[in-house]
Amino acid sequence: MTNSSTATAMDFDRAAQSKANAFWGYAALTAACGYWFKWWAILPAILAVLSVVQSISATRFAHQLRNGTYPLLNLNNGAPDGDASNWGKS
C-alpha cells in the first residue's frame, strides 16, 4: 500500500499499473465464472470494477503530484516529476 504523505508520483504510477494488471485477471475470472457458474460472476466483476477505479485514482494522484495540486501534505507536491529528490536536476 502506498503511503500518501510520502509517496512520489512514480509510486502512484506503479500502484496504478498494478491495479490495471489486476483488472485483467479479474476480467478473465469473471468470464470463466460467467460461463460455468452464471450469477457467481458478480463477485469477480465487482473486484474488476474496483481495480479500475483504484487504477484511475492512483493515476490522478500521480498527475496531481506532478502539477503541485495534490490535496494532502506531501513533500513531493509540485516537485519536478513528482519527486523531491529531483530538485536541482536538469
Secondary structure, DSSP 4 states (H G I P E B T S, - for coil): ---TTT--HHHHHHHHHHHHHHHHHHHHHHHHHHHHTGGGGHHHHHHHHHHHHHHHHHHHHHHHHHHT--SS--TTTTSGGG-GGGTT--
